[in-house]
Amino acid sequence: MKPRNDNFFNAKPPISEGETYTGVIDAVGGKGDGVLRIKGFVVFVPNVTKGDFVKVKITKVLQKVSFGELVEKLEKPPVPQAFVKKKKSLIRKLKNF
């Protein structure tokens, strides 16, 4: 059995209070706050819904989660054309399978 890596559990959160981030709300928590993940770290954001593309300011950072406030709801960025072409190509391959 490998020895436990205590640095994993004591790692510093990848975000800091006062920083601003953009991202998509992936879920809604039990209390109704949106869940945004930044570098895998959970940020709870009130007054948003699943799928919203938002700009958030971090207001509080704890060891495992953080809290943010909505700065603004943004329009979703366009999907890159390279991604669209790959997806269409994959769909064609699956139909011919």
PADRENRO-978507 format. One line per 10 residues: number of its first residue (from 0); for each residue x, y, z of N, C-alpha, C. Coordinates in steps of 0.2 Angstrom, whole numbers, plus 2048, in hexadecimal, padded with zeros to 3 digits. Each point is the difference from the previous one (the first is absolute). Layout:
<rs>
NUM) X:Y:Z:X:Y:Z:X:Y:Z ~ ...
</rs>
This chain:
<rs>
0) 804:7FA:800:7FC:806:800:804:806:800 ~ 7FF:805:7FC:804:806:7FF:7FE:805:807 ~ 805:803:802:7FF:805:805:7FC:806:7FE ~ 7FC:802:804:7FB:806:7FF:804:806:7FF ~ 7FE:804:7FA:804:806:7FF:7FC:806:803 ~ 802:802:806:7FD:805:804:800:807:7FC ~ 804:801:7FB:800:806:7FD:7FA:801:7FB ~ 7FD:7FA:7FE:7FA:800:7FC:7FA:803:804 ~ 800:7FE:807:7FA:803:804:801:807:802 ~ 807:802:801:801:807:802:802:804:7FB
10) 7FE:7FF:7F9:802:804:7FB:7FC:806:800 ~ 803:806:7FE:7FD:806:7FF:7FB:800:7FB ~ 7FA:803:801:7FB:801:7FB:803:804:7FA ~ 7FE:7FE:7FA:803:803:7FA:7FD:807:7FE ~ 7FC:802:804:7FD:807:7FF:801:804:806 ~ 7FF:807:800:801:804:805:7FA:805:801 ~ 7FE:803:806:7FB:805:800:802:806:7FC ~ 7FA:803:7FD:801:806:7FC:801:7FF:7F9 ~ 802:7FA:7FE:802:7FE:7F9:7F9:800:7FC ~ 800:801:7FA:7FA:7FF:7FC:801:7FB:7FB
20) 7FB:7FB:7FF:801:7FB:7FB:7F9:800:7FC ~ 801:7FD:7FA:7FA:7FE:7FC:7FF:7F9:7FF ~ 7FA:7FD:7FF:7FF:7F9:7FF:7F9:7FF:7FF ~ 7FE:7F9:800:7F9:7FE:7FF:7FE:7FD:806 ~ 7FA:801:803:7FD:7FD:806:7FE:7F9:7FE ~ 804:7FB:803:7FE:7F9:7FE:7FB:7FD:804 ~ 7FE:802:806:7FB:7FD:804:7FD:805:804 ~ 7FA:7FE:804:7FD:804:805:801:7FC:807 ~ 802:803:805:801:7FD:806:7F9:7FF:804 ~ 801:7FD:805:7FA:7FE:804:7FC:806:803
30) 804:806:801:7FD:806:803:7FE:805:7FA ~ 801:7FE:7FA:7FE:804:7FA:806:804:7FD ~ 806:800:803:805:804:7FD:803:7FC:7FA ~ 803:803:7FB:803:7FD:7FA:807:7FE:802 ~ 802:7FA:7FD:807:7FE:801:804:801:7FA ~ 805:804:801:805:801:7FB:807:7FD:802 ~ 803:7FD:7FB:806:7FC:801:806:804:7FD ~ 805:802:804:806:804:7FE:806:7FB:801 ~ 803:7FE:7FB:806:7FB:801:7FE:7FB:805 ~ 7FA:7FD:7FF:7FD:7FB:804:7FE:802:807
40) 800:806:802:7FE:802:807:7F9:803:7FF ~ 7FC:7FE:805:7F9:802:800:7FF:807:803 ~ 7FC:804:7FC:7FE:807:802:7F9:800:800 ~ 7FD:802:806:7F8:801:800:7FF:807:7FE ~ 7FB:801:7FC:7FE:806:7FD:7F8:801:801 ~ 7FE:805:804:7F8:801:800:7FE:803:7FA ~ 7F9:800:7FF:7FC:803:7FA:802:7FE:7F9 ~ 802:7FA:7FF:802:7FD:7F9:7FC:7FA:7FF ~ 800:7FE:7FA:7FD:7F9:7FF:804:7FC:7FC ~ 7FF:7FA:7FF:805:7FB:7FD:800:802:7F8
50) 806:800:7FE:801:802:7F9:802:807:7FF ~ 7FF:805:805:802:807:7FF:807:800:7FF ~ 802:805:7FC:807:802:7FF:801:806:804 ~ 805:800:805:800:806:804:807:802:802 ~ 800:806:802:806:803:803:7FF:801:807 ~ 805:7FD:804:7FF:7FF:808:806:803:803 ~ 7FF:804:806:805:802:804:800:7FC:806 ~ 806:7FD:802:800:7FC:806:800:804:806 ~ 7FC:7FE:805:7FF:804:806:802:7FD:806 ~ 801:7F9:800:802:7FC:806:803:7FA:7FE
60) 806:7FE:802:803:7F9:7FE:802:7FC:806 ~ 7FD:7FA:800:801:7FB:806:805:7FB:7FD ~ 801:7FB:804:805:7FB:7FE:7FD:7FC:7FA ~ 7FA:7FE:800:7FD:7FC:7FB:7FB:803:7FB ~ 7FD:806:802:7FB:803:7FC:801:808:801 ~ 7FD:803:7FB:800:808:801:7F9:803:7FE ~ 800:806:801:7FA:803:7FE:801:807:7FC ~ 7FC:801:7FB:801:806:7FC:7F9:804:7FF ~ 801:806:7FD:7FA:804:7FF:800:801:7F8 ~ 7FA:800:7FE:7FF:801:7F8:802:807:7FF
70) 804:801:7FB:802:806:7FD:7FC:802:7FA ~ 7FF:7FB:7FC:7FC:801:7FA:7FE:7F9:7FD ~ 7FB:7FF:7FD:7FE:7FB:7FB:802:802:7F9 ~ 804:7FB:7FD:803:801:7FA:7FC:7FC:7FA ~ 801:802:7FA:7FE:7FC:7FB:805:7FB:7FF ~ 7FD:7FA:7FE:805:7FA:7FF:804:801:7FA ~ 807:7FF:801:804:801:7FA:7FE:7FB:7FB ~ 802:802:7F9:7FE:7FB:7FB:805:7FA:800 ~ 7FD:7FA:7FE:804:7FA:800:805:801:7FA ~ 806:7FE:802:805:800:7FA:7FF:7FC:7FA
80) 801:802:7FA:7FE:7FD:7FA:804:7F9:800 ~ 806:800:802:804:7F9:800:7FC:7FB:804 ~ 7FD:802:806:7FC:7FB:804:7FA:7FE:7FC ~ 7FC:805:7FD:7FA:7FE:7FC:802:7FB:7FA ~ 805:801:7FD:802:7FC:7FA:802:7F9:803 ~ 804:7FF:805:801:7FA:803:7FA:7FC:802 ~ 7FB:804:803:7FA:7FD:803:7FC:7FD:7FA ~ 800:804:7FA:7FC:7FE:7FA:803:7F9:7FD ~ 807:801:800:804:7FA:7FD:7FE:7FA:805 ~ 800:800:806:7FF:7FB:805:7F9:7FD:7FF
90) 7FB:804:7FF:7F9:7FE:7FF:800:7FC:7F9 ~ 803:803:7FB:800:7FC:7F9:803:7F9:801 ~ 806:800:804:803:7F9:801:7FB:7FB:804 ~ 7FD:803:805:7FB:7FC:804:7FA:7FD:7FB ~ 7FE:804:7FC:7FA:7FE:7FC:802:7FB:7FB ~ 807:800:7FE:802:7FB:7FB:803:7FA:803 ~ 800:800:807:802:7FA:804:7FC:7FA:7FF
</rs>
